[in-house]
């Protein structure tokens, strides 16, 4: 089919009926065969109770027990449905998956309510959208059946292959294949596919990149449609070319996304910070072919030393800022108090002329320069006249950082390891919109850290402005973590004898935990535990708090349109407001309102934009678009995690057989995980390899304890391990603990040590203390 069930349902407005012909038009179905496929899909969805059809048209069934979610499965067979509305995850037993696979978007019906420490249970009622259309696998012969066994063991299935694909039967260490799914499992019929091509396993960095791209379905990414770019209007553009302006560049790749520029002026009450975003939205038509293509792609993708850009090359070239060249921009001036409070702001269309580029070398040279030095380092010569201003920007960024942290934002010292092949992947994006915490960065030495603190207030300003004017923005929301989840982390810390000062109500806050962990010798592993309760950022049509930025009202990203489509959408809205917005009810009124600034709030009681301009925005900001943007954020996070895991595994390969000292980063009933330097790769010590004793799992203390010798393995402990095996394709590292000399293998009377409790939430042959 040329549409998914999700596409179909997303076209149906809530509590409204749509005629069949209107639905066919909305889905772009013109041929009789496509229309027949739609009829088959509608019949099936009516039978399963998802849709209803009458003489007046087709509509959704309002059923509160049907919950939209995305499946997350583990290699052990445990599956959870992660709700799109942010509610509690739903446990799905394998017999209730109904052929759904990991990553699929599904409708789930709850069959059993959750308890205090038990997740609710449910079953998949309908598969809305398949996540896997192709996959990496190895070809195996099982009796008379030729099967593709997925490398991703979270896909709890095998794919039947035609006998002609037997040519791809090779040893596991020689090659893997790309398999295209031809038929998903239906009823008693298994899934079927065919081998598209073979890929090399150990053929160098380019081959590894090919594996990564193929695994995530990026090899045949659709090309951007041809489009004639518009020239930004010169009328009513503020000339800011005389304003000293800096370009901050954290990345080194030539194809890295374009980023905003910044300027600073001092005022009687504090600072005037200018943030200038590349004027991308002014160069392409809203809802045109190119804009729709960018909505579908949604994100620029970093693969290490290479990017898959969001914007086509001609648009990037046209909109990018260049030192010494006058360029069109969308700008905001932020009036900040000496304490970093945002007091007033005003947006404008502008022309800027950047004076120079500030990269990591320049900031490092400035930080290392002696205060009274007479010479200027080579890295700073191009910025010699602007150095005092740059120092003021750095000082302001630190004030804003402290203000953000005091407002509830969380910085964690969990930067990516220093692996040469990671390239730009090791440098966080300025807005880091995918997670509920920020990598700890020093604004004085790291361009990404400096740009981050200056851009977040600009996003905060637009969020508040569009919310106050009731314009259809896309907001980035980030709710505070749940108290119960934070308390579980606090209990783990207390079991490790970490001193904590709790709030008056007895609950731990994320800020208190982060502060306590920062001074601990187990800082890294405790911060890793703290990551889990911090909820990721999501895009929403409703304004809301963003704990990541320390914002309580609204946050609308717009400064990085080369990174995220959500920024480009909000640029569309801002550009339309500045060029077409009505600043008075009618021409008969003499008094105008400055709709570009916060002074207009509460003064406007007329439509800012005519229906012909506002309606396409309201219709375009659909549930389907928000699902797409949030889904692509998750996809990008998974892609980057895979890129890091592969780089770490490659670093660990030469260390097989060596003994290293690592740190225990996680403890479960089936063993414990150890982070091993220098790449911080994480491997598993399986409990069955601990031959010196019978080990009991004590979940409240995050430790395994020997029944006889009382030896314990606890979160944060240093431990000597030997790297036994590295599986680069599956990112799995097998470790073994170096046991003391002269140990005796322990076997209880009449019993052997059991295998792991793979759920990870029970204990192994022993109770908790």
C-alpha positions in Angstrom: 0.0 0.0 0.0 1.1 3.6 -0.6 -0.2 4.6 2.9 -0.1 3.2 6.4 -2.9 2.7 8.8 -1.4 5.6 10.8 -1.6 7.8 7.7 -5.2 6.8 7.3 -6.2 7.5 10.9 -4.3 10.7 11.1 -6.4 12.1 8.2 -9.6 11.6 10.3 -10.4 14.6 12.5 -11.5 13.8 16.1 -15.2 13.5 16.4 -15.8 14.3 12.7 -16.8 12.2 9.8 -15.0 12.2 6.5 -16.4 11.0 3.2 -14.6 8.2 1.3 -13.8 10.5 -1.7 -12.3 13.2 0.7 -10.2 10.5 2.4 -9.0 9.2 -1.0 -8.0 12.7 -2.0 -6.2 13.4 1.4 -4.2 10.2 1.0 -3.4 10.9 -2.7 -5.0 7.8 -4.0 -6.0 8.1 -7.6 -5.8 4.6 -9.2 -8.6 2.0 -8.8 -6.1 -0.5 -7.2 -5.1 2.1 -4.6 -8.7 2.8 -3.8 -9.4 -0.9 -3.5 -6.6 -1.2 -1.0 -8.1 1.6 1.0 -11.5 -0.2 1.0 -9.8 -3.4 2.3 -8.1 -1.4 5.0 -11.3 0.4 6.1 -13.2 -2.9 6.3 -10.5 -4.4 8.5 -10.3 -1.4 10.8 -14.1 -1.3 11.2 -14.1 -5.0 12.2 -11.4 -4.5 14.9 -13.2 -1.6 16.3 -10.8 1.2 15.4 -13.1 3.0 12.8 -16.8 3.2 12.2 -18.5 3.9 8.9 -22.0 5.2 8.2 -23.8 6.8 5.3 -22.4 10.1 6.4 -18.8 9.0 6.2 -15.9 7.4 8.2 -14.8 8.4 11.7 -12.7 7.2 14.5 -14.1 5.2 17.3 -13.8 7.0 20.6 -12.4 4.3 22.9 -10.4 5.4 26.0 -9.1 1.8 26.4 -7.3 2.0 23.0 -4.0 3.7 23.5 -1.5 4.8 20.9 2.0 3.7 21.6 5.3 2.5 20.2 6.7 -1.0 20.9 10.1 -1.4 22.7 11.3 -5.0 23.0 14.3 -6.5 24.6 16.4 -9.4 23.3 15.0 -11.5 26.2 11.5 -11.3 24.8 10.1 -8.6 27.1 8.0 -5.9 25.3 6.6 -2.7 26.5 4.3 -0.2 24.7 5.6 3.3 25.2 2.6 5.6 25.2 2.6 8.6 22.9 0.7 10.6 25.6 3.5 10.1 28.1 1.5 7.8 30.3 2.9 4.7 32.1 4.4 2.0 29.8 2.3 -1.1 29.2 3.7 -4.6 29.4 2.9 -6.7 26.4 3.2 -10.5 26.7 4.6 -12.3 23.6 1.2 -13.9 22.9 -0.4 -10.5 22.8 2.0 -8.9 20.3 -0.2 -10.1 17.4 2.8 -10.0 15.0 3.9 -6.5 16.0 7.7 -6.0 16.0 10.0 -3.7 18.0 9.6 -0.1 17.0 6.2 -0.5 15.4 3.5 2.1 16.1 0.5 0.3 17.5 -2.9 0.6 19.2 -2.9 -1.2 22.6 -5.9 -2.2 24.7 -5.2 -2.5 28.4 -6.2 -5.9 29.8 -4.9 -5.5 33.4 -4.4 -2.4 35.4 -1.0 -1.7 37.0 -0.2 -1.8 40.7 2.3 0.0 42.9 5.3 -1.8 41.5 3.7 -3.5 38.5 3.2 -2.1 35.0 -0.3 -2.3 33.4 -0.6 -5.1 30.9 -2.2 -5.1 27.5 -2.4 -6.5 24.0 -1.8 -5.0 20.5 -5.1 -4.4 18.9 -3.9 -2.9 15.6 -0.5 -2.1 14.0 -0.6 1.5 12.8 2.8 1.7 11.2 5.7 -0.7 10.6 9.1 0.5 11.7 11.2 -2.1 9.9 11.0 -2.4 6.1 14.6 -3.7 5.7 17.1 -5.1 8.2 20.6 -6.6 8.6 20.7 -10.3 9.0 22.7 -13.5 8.6 21.4 -16.3 6.4 21.0 -19.7 8.1 19.6 -23.1 6.9 17.0 -24.6 9.3 16.1 -28.0 7.9 14.4 -27.2 4.6 13.8 -23.6 5.4 16.2 -20.8 4.5 15.9 -18.0 7.1 17.3 -14.6 7.7 18.2 -14.2 11.4 18.1 -10.5 12.3 21.3 -9.0 13.9 19.0 -6.9 16.0 17.8 -9.5 18.5 15.0 -7.1 19.6 13.2 -8.2 16.4 11.8 -11.4 17.9 11.3 -13.1 14.5 13.0 -14.7 11.5 12.3 -13.9 7.9 11.8 -16.7 5.4 13.9 -16.4 2.2 13.5 -18.0 -1.2 15.8 -20.9 -2.0 17.7 -18.8 -4.5 19.2 -16.8 -1.6 21.2 -19.8 -0.5 24.2 -18.3 -2.1 24.5 -15.9 0.9 25.1 -18.8 3.3 28.5 -17.8 4.8 30.2 -17.9 8.2 29.0 -15.2 10.6 32.3 -13.4 10.7 32.5 -13.0 6.9 29.4 -11.2 5.8 25.9 -10.0 6.7 23.1 -9.3 4.3 20.5 -6.6 3.8 17.0 -8.2 3.7 13.9 -6.4 2.4 10.6 -7.4 3.9 8.2 -8.5 1.3 5.4 -9.7 3.5 4.8 -9.2 7.2 3.4 -12.1 9.2 -0.4 -12.5 8.8 -2.4 -15.1 10.7 -0.5 -18.4 10.4 1.6 -17.1 7.5 5.2 -16.2 8.5 7.1 -13.1 7.3 8.9 -13.3 4.0 11.7 -11.3 2.4 14.6 -11.4 0.0 18.3 -10.6 0.2 19.0 -7.2 -1.4 22.8 -7.4 -1.1 25.7 -8.6 0.9 27.8 -6.4 3.2 31.4 -6.9 4.4 31.9 -7.1 8.2 35.6 -6.2 8.7 36.5 -3.9 5.8 37.3 -0.7 7.5 35.5 2.6 8.5 33.6 3.0 5.2 32.2 -0.5 5.5 31.1 0.2 9.1 29.4 3.3 7.9 27.6 1.4 5.2 26.4 -1.1 7.9 25.1 1.7 10.0 23.3 3.4 7.2 21.8 0.2 5.9 20.7 -0.9 9.3 18.7 2.4 9.7 17.3 2.4 6.2 19.2 5.5 5.1 20.9 4.1 2.0 18.1 5.1 -0.4 17.0 8.3 1.3 14.8 10.3 -1.1 16.3 13.3 -2.9 14.9 16.7 -2.2 12.6 17.9 -4.9 13.8 20.7 -7.1 12.6 24.1 -6.0 13.2 27.7 -6.9 14.4 29.5 -3.8 13.0 32.9 -3.0 15.1 36.0 -2.2 14.3 37.4 1.2 12.4 40.7 1.0 14.7 43.8 1.6 11.8 46.0 2.6 11.3 46.6 6.4 14.6 44.8 7.2 16.7 46.2 10.0 20.3 46.9 9.1 22.4 45.4 11.8 25.6 45.1 9.8 27.4 47.6 12.1 26.7 45.4 15.1 29.7 43.2 16.1 28.6 39.7 15.4 30.2 36.3 16.0 29.7 32.9 14.3 30.1 30.0 16.8 31.2 26.8 15.2 31.4 23.6 17.3 31.7 21.2 14.4 34.5 20.5 12.0 32.8 18.6 9.1 32.3 20.6 5.9 28.7 19.4 5.6 27.7 20.3 9.2 24.4 22.2 9.5 24.3 26.0 9.5 23.9 27.6 12.9 22.9 31.0 14.3 25.1 34.0 15.0 25.2 36.2 18.2 25.9 39.8 19.1 26.0 41.6 22.4 25.4 45.2 23.5 25.6 46.6 27.0 22.6 48.6 28.4 21.9 50.5 31.6 19.9 47.7 33.1 22.1 44.7 32.0 22.7 43.3 28.5 21.1 43.3 25.1 21.8 39.8 23.6 21.1 39.5 19.9 20.6 36.0 18.3 20.4 35.8 14.5 19.0 32.7 12.9 19.6 31.9 9.2 16.6 33.1 7.3 15.6 29.7 5.8 11.9 30.0 6.0 11.9 33.1 3.9 13.5 31.3 1.0 11.0 28.5 0.5 7.2 28.4 0.2 5.2 27.0 3.2 3.7 23.6 2.4 5.4 23.5 -1.0 7.0 20.3 -2.3 10.4 21.1 -0.7 8.8 22.1 2.6 6.8 18.8 2.7 9.9 16.9 2.0 11.7 18.5 4.9 8.8 17.7 7.2 9.2 14.1 6.3 13.0 14.0 6.8 12.6 16.2 10.0 16.3 16.0 11.2 19.9 16.4 10.1 21.7 13.2 10.9 25.3 13.1 12.2 27.2 9.8 11.4 30.5 10.9 12.9 32.7 12.5 10.4 29.9 12.8 8.0 26.4 14.4 8.1 23.2 13.6 6.2 21.9 17.1 5.9 18.3 18.1 6.4 18.5 21.1 4.0 19.5 20.7 0.3 22.9 22.0 -0.6 21.6 25.1 -2.6 19.4 26.2 0.4 22.2 25.7 2.8 24.6 27.8 0.7 22.0 30.5 0.2 21.1 30.9 3.9 24.5 30.3 5.6 26.3 33.1 7.3 29.8 33.9 6.2 32.3 36.2 7.9 32.6 39.6 6.3 29.4 39.1 4.1 26.0 40.8 4.6 23.3 38.1 5.0 19.6 38.0 5.7 18.5 36.8 9.1 15.7 36.5 11.5 16.8 38.1 14.7 15.7 38.7 18.3 17.1 41.2 20.8 16.8 39.9 24.4 17.0 42.4 27.3 18.6 40.5 30.2 19.1 41.6 33.8 22.6 41.3 35.3 21.2 38.1 37.0 20.2 36.6 33.6 16.5 37.2 33.8 14.7 37.7 30.5 12.9 41.0 30.9 11.9 42.1 27.3 12.4 40.9 23.8 11.6 42.0 20.2 11.9 40.1 16.9 12.8 41.5 13.5 13.8 40.6 10.0 17.4 41.8 9.6 20.6 42.0 7.7 23.8 41.1 9.6 27.5 41.0 8.8 29.4 38.5 10.9 32.9 39.7 12.0 34.5 36.4 12.6 34.2 32.7 13.4 34.8 31.4 16.9 35.7 27.7 17.2 37.2 25.5 19.9 40.8 26.5 19.1 39.9 30.2 19.5 38.1 29.7 22.9 40.9 27.5 24.2 43.5 30.1 23.2 41.5 32.8 24.9 41.1 30.8 28.1 44.9 30.1 28.2 45.9 33.6 27.3 47.4 35.5 30.2 45.4 38.6 31.3 48.2 41.1 30.5 49.7 39.4 27.5 50.9 41.7 24.8 50.9 39.2 22.0 47.8 37.6 20.4 47.8 33.9 19.7 47.4 32.9 16.1 43.9 31.4 16.7 42.7 34.8 17.9 44.3 37.2 15.4 41.2 37.3 13.2 39.2 38.3 16.3 41.7 40.6 17.9 39.4 43.7 17.9 36.4 41.8 19.3 38.1 39.9 22.1 36.7 42.1 24.9 33.2 41.5 23.5 33.8 37.8 23.3 34.9 37.7 26.9 31.7 39.5 27.8 29.7 36.9 25.9 31.4 34.1 27.7 30.7 35.7 31.1 27.0 36.2 30.2 26.7 32.6 29.1 28.0 31.4 32.5 25.4 33.7 34.2 22.7 32.2 32.0 23.9 28.7 32.7 23.7 29.2 36.5 20.2 30.7 36.0 19.1 27.7 34.0 20.4 25.2 36.6 18.8 27.1 39.4 15.5 26.9 37.4 15.5 23.1 37.3 17.6 22.1 34.3 20.1 19.3 34.7 23.7 19.1 33.5 25.4 15.7 33.7 29.1 14.9 33.2 28.3 12.2 30.6 30.1 13.4 27.5 30.9 10.9 24.8 34.3 9.2 25.1 37.3 10.6 23.2 37.2 8.3 20.2 38.8 9.7 17.1 36.3 8.2 14.7 33.3 9.8 16.4 34.0 13.2 14.8 31.2 15.7 15.2 29.1 13.0 17.0 31.2 13.7 20.1 30.1 17.4 20.1 26.5 17.9 21.5 24.0 19.9 19.4 23.4 23.4 20.8 19.8 22.7 21.8 20.1 19.0 22.5 16.4 18.5 22.0 16.2 14.8 22.4 16.9 14.1 26.0 15.8 15.4 29.4 19.3 16.5 30.5 22.3 18.4 29.0 25.9 17.3 28.6 28.0 19.4 31.0 29.9 21.9 28.9 32.1 24.8 29.7 31.0 27.9 27.8 34.6 29.3 28.1 36.2 26.6 26.1 33.5 24.8 24.1 31.6 26.6 21.3 28.6 24.2 21.7 28.4 25.1 25.4 28.6 28.9 24.7 26.1 28.8 21.9 23.7 26.6 23.9 23.3 29.2 26.7 22.8 32.0 24.2 20.2 30.2 22.1 18.0 28.8 24.8 16.7 32.3 25.9 15.8 33.0 22.2 13.8 29.8 22.1 12.2 30.8 25.4 11.2 34.2 24.0 9.6 32.9 20.9 7.7 30.3 22.9 6.2 32.9 25.2 5.5 35.2 22.3 3.6 32.8 20.0 1.8 31.4 23.0 0.6 34.9 24.1 -0.5 35.7 20.5 -2.2 32.3 20.1 -0.3 31.4 16.9 0.1 27.8 15.8 3.7 27.1 17.0 5.3 23.8 17.6 6.4 23.8 21.3 9.2 21.7 22.9 7.8 20.4 26.2 9.7 18.5 28.8 7.8 17.6 32.0 9.6 17.2 35.3 10.5 13.6 36.3 8.2 11.6 38.5 9.0 11.7 42.2 8.7 7.9 42.6 11.3 7.3 39.9 13.7 9.8 41.4 13.2 8.2 44.9 14.3 4.9 43.4 17.5 6.5 42.3 17.9 8.1 45.8 17.4 4.8 47.5 20.2 3.3 45.3 22.4 6.2 46.3 21.7 5.8 50.0 22.5 2.1 49.7 25.9 3.2 48.4 26.2 5.4 51.5 26.0 8.6 49.4 25.0 11.5 51.7 21.7 13.1 50.6 19.7 16.1 51.8 16.1 15.5 50.8 13.4 18.1 50.4 11.0 19.0 53.2 8.4 16.5 51.8 11.0 13.7 52.0 11.2 13.3 48.2 14.4 13.8 46.2 14.6 16.3 43.4 16.7 15.8 40.3 18.8 18.9 41.2 19.6 17.6 44.7 20.6 14.2 43.3 22.8 15.7 40.6 24.5 17.9 43.1 25.1 15.1 45.6 26.4 12.8 42.9 28.8 15.4 41.5 30.9 15.2 44.7 30.9 11.4 44.9 33.7 9.0 43.8 30.9 7.1 42.0 29.7 10.2 40.1 29.5 8.7 36.6 27.6 5.6 37.4 25.2 7.5 39.6 24.6 10.1 37.0 23.9 7.2 34.5 21.2 6.0 36.9 19.8 9.5 37.1 19.4 9.7 33.3 16.5 7.2 33.2 13.9 9.2 35.2 14.6 12.4 33.2 11.9 12.4 30.5 12.9 13.3 26.9 11.7 16.4 25.2 8.8 16.1 22.8 7.0 18.3 20.3 3.5 19.4 21.1 0.8 21.8 19.8 0.2 22.8 23.4 2.5 25.1 25.2 4.0 23.7 28.4 6.9 23.7 30.7 10.4 22.7 29.5 12.5 21.5 32.5 15.5 21.0 30.2 15.7 24.8 29.6 14.4 25.8 33.0 11.3 27.3 31.3 7.9 27.2 33.0 5.6 28.7 30.3 6.6 27.8 26.7 9.6 27.1 24.5 9.5 27.2 20.7 12.8 26.3 19.0 13.6 28.3 15.8 17.3 29.2 15.6 18.6 25.9 14.1 16.5 25.3 11.0 19.4 23.3 9.5 19.1 20.8 12.3 15.4 20.3 13.0 12.3 20.9 11.0 10.5 22.1 14.2 12.8 25.1 14.1 11.9 25.7 10.4 8.2 25.5 11.2 8.4 28.1 13.9 10.4 30.3 11.5 7.5 30.0 9.1 5.2 31.3 11.8 7.5 34.1 12.9 8.3 35.2 9.4 4.6 35.4 8.5 3.9 37.4 11.7 6.6 39.9 10.9 5.7 40.3 7.2 1.9 40.0 7.2 0.7 40.5 10.8 -1.9 43.2 11.5 -0.6 45.7 14.1 -4.0 47.4 14.4 -7.7 46.4 14.0 -8.2 48.4 10.9 -6.7 51.3 8.9 -9.1 53.7 10.7 -7.2 53.1 14.0 -4.2 55.4 14.3 -2.5 53.6 17.2 -0.3 50.7 16.2 0.8 47.8 18.4 4.4 46.4 18.2 3.4 42.8 17.4 7.1 41.9 17.2 7.7 42.3 20.9 6.4 41.4 24.3 4.9 44.9 24.8 2.0 43.7 22.6 0.8 41.0 25.1 -2.7 41.6 26.3 -3.4 44.4 23.8 -4.5 42.5 20.8 -8.2 41.6 20.4 -8.3 41.2 16.6 -7.1 38.5 14.2 -3.4 38.9 13.6 -3.5 37.0 10.3 -6.3 36.5 7.8 -8.0 33.0 7.6 -6.3 32.3 4.3 -2.9 32.5 6.0 -3.6 31.1 9.4 -5.7 28.1 8.2 -2.9 26.3 6.4 -0.7 26.6 9.5 -3.4 25.2 11.8 -4.2 22.3 9.4 -0.5 21.6 8.8 0.3 21.3 12.6 -1.5 18.0 12.7 -1.2 15.1 15.1 0.5 13.2 12.2 3.2 15.9 11.9 3.9 15.9 15.6 4.1 12.1 15.6 6.5 12.3 12.7 8.8 14.9 14.3 8.8 13.0 17.7 9.4 9.7 15.9 12.3 11.1 13.9 13.9 12.4 17.2 13.8 8.9 18.6 15.2 7.6 15.3 18.1 10.0 15.4 18.8 9.1 19.0 18.9 5.4 18.2 21.1 6.1 15.1 23.6 8.0 17.2 23.6 5.4 20.0 24.4 2.7 17.4 27.2 4.8 15.9 28.7 5.2 19.3 28.3 1.5 20.2 30.0 0.4 16.9 32.9 2.8 17.5 33.3 1.6 21.0 33.2 -2.1 20.0 35.9 -1.4 17.3 38.1 0.2 20.0 37.6 -2.9 22.2 38.4 -5.5 19.5 42.2 -5.2 19.9 41.9 -5.6 23.6 40.4 -9.2 23.5 42.4 -11.3 26.0 43.7 -8.3 27.9 42.9 -7.5 31.6 41.7 -4.0 32.4 40.3 -2.2 35.4 36.7 -1.1 34.8 33.8 0.3 36.9 30.6 -1.5 37.5 27.9 0.5 35.8 24.8 -1.6 36.4 23.8 -4.7 38.4 21.1 -7.2 37.5 20.1 -10.6 38.7 21.9 -12.2 35.7 25.2 -10.4 36.2 26.7 -6.9 36.1 27.8 -4.5 33.5 31.3 -2.9 33.5 32.5 0.2 31.8 36.0 -0.4 30.4 38.5 2.3 29.4 39.6 4.0 27.3 36.4 4.0 25.2 34.0 3.5 28.1 32.6 0.5 26.3 30.2 -1.5 28.4 30.4 -5.2 28.7 28.5 -7.9 30.7 29.9 -10.2 33.3 27.4 -13.0 33.3 26.6 -14.5 36.8 27.3 -18.0 35.5 31.0 -17.0 35.0 31.4 -16.3 38.7 32.6 -19.8 39.7 33.9 -18.9 43.2 30.5 -18.7 45.0 26.7 -18.7 44.8 25.7 -15.0 44.2 22.5 -13.5 45.4 21.0 -10.4 43.8 20.0 -7.6 46.2 18.2 -5.1 44.0 17.7 -2.4 46.7 21.4 -2.3 47.2 22.4 -2.6 43.5 24.8 -5.5 44.3 25.5 -9.2 44.0 26.7 -10.9 47.2 28.4 -14.2 47.5 26.6 -16.6 49.9 29.8 -18.2 51.2 32.7 -15.7 50.9 30.4 -12.6 51.2 32.3 -11.0 48.3 30.1 -8.3 46.7 29.9 -6.6 43.3 28.3 -3.2 43.7 27.4 -0.3 41.5 30.5 2.0 41.1 33.0 -0.6 42.3 36.3 -0.9 40.5 36.9 -4.4 39.2 39.5 -6.2 37.1 38.0 -7.9 34.0 39.3 -9.7 31.0 37.7 -9.0 27.6 36.7 -12.4 26.2 34.6 -11.6 23.1 33.6 -8.6 21.1 30.6 -8.8 18.7 30.8 -5.6 16.7 27.6 -6.2 14.8 25.5 -6.7 17.9 27.5 -4.3 20.0 27.9 -7.0 22.7 31.1 -7.3 24.8 31.6 -10.4 27.0 33.7 -9.9 30.1 35.0 -12.2 32.8 36.1 -11.1 36.3 39.6 -11.8 37.3 39.1 -14.0 40.4 41.6 -14.3 43.3 44.3 -16.9 43.1 43.5 -20.2 44.6 39.7 -19.8 44.5 37.7 -23.0 44.7 34.7 -23.5 42.4 31.6 -23.4 44.6 28.6 -25.7 44.0 25.8 -25.9 46.6 24.9 -29.4 47.9 22.8 -31.2 45.3 22.3 -28.1 43.1 23.9 -26.1 40.4 23.7 -22.3 40.2 20.7 -21.4 38.2 20.6 -19.2 35.1 19.7 -15.6 35.2 16.4 -14.1 36.1 16.3 -12.3 32.8 13.5 -9.9 33.8 16.1 -8.2 35.9 13.7 -7.3 38.7 13.8 -10.4 40.8 16.6 -12.1 42.7 18.9 -15.1 42.0 18.5 -17.9 44.5 18.4 -15.6 47.5 16.3 -12.9 49.1 17.0 -9.2 49.5 18.4 -7.7 52.7 
